[in-house]
């Protein structure tokens, strides 16, 4: 089984974290870890495996170096 790499929930794009979890409890522990890091998460069960999808909105972009000359 290969889950979809990207899914849309409530009009927002989430990406699969690349892991298949044997139990919802294992997925829930990882889900909490992602949420503690500032990610939004969605969990699904597909073919007896738990799958996590995550997203995080970029809030700040840090640019380094000098801007290119015109």
N, C-alpha and C positions, 0 to 999 in steps of 0.2 A: 504494500500500500504506500502510495506517495501522496500526501495531502497537497492541496493547492498551496503554492508559495504565497499568494496574496488573496485576501478575502475582504469584502466590504461589509461592515456592520454599521447600521444606522448612518449610512452615507460617508463613513470614514474608512480609510484604507488601513488594514493591519497586515503585517508580514508574519509568516510562520517562523517560529524560532528554530526549526530544523530538527527537533527532537520528537520522538514518539514515546509517550509515557505509558507504562504498563498499567498504572492505576490512577484514578482521579486524585487520590491522596498525594501521590508523587507530583502530579501536575500542579495541584493546589499549592504545595510547598514552593515550587519554582515560580508560580504565579505571584505569590506574596513577595518573593525576592525581587522579581521584576517591578512590582508596584512600589516597593521600597526605594528602587532606583529611579522612580519617576515615570515609568512606562504605564500606558493604559493596556489592559489585557482582555482577551476573550478566550474562553476555553470551550472546546467541542469534544465530543466523543465520536470517533469514526472507526468502524470495524473492530470494536473492542479496545481501542487505544485512545488515550487522551491526547489532544493536540492543543498547543498554545499559540495564539496569535498576539502580537504586541505592536504597539505604536508609541512614538514619542514625538511631540511637536518641537521643532527647533525654535528656541526662544532667543538665542543670541548667536551671532556669527562673528568670530574673531578673525580679522584679516591681519596678516603680517607682511612686513616689507613696504617698500615705496610703491605708490600707484604708478602705473605705466605712463610714460610721457605721451602727449597727444600728437 
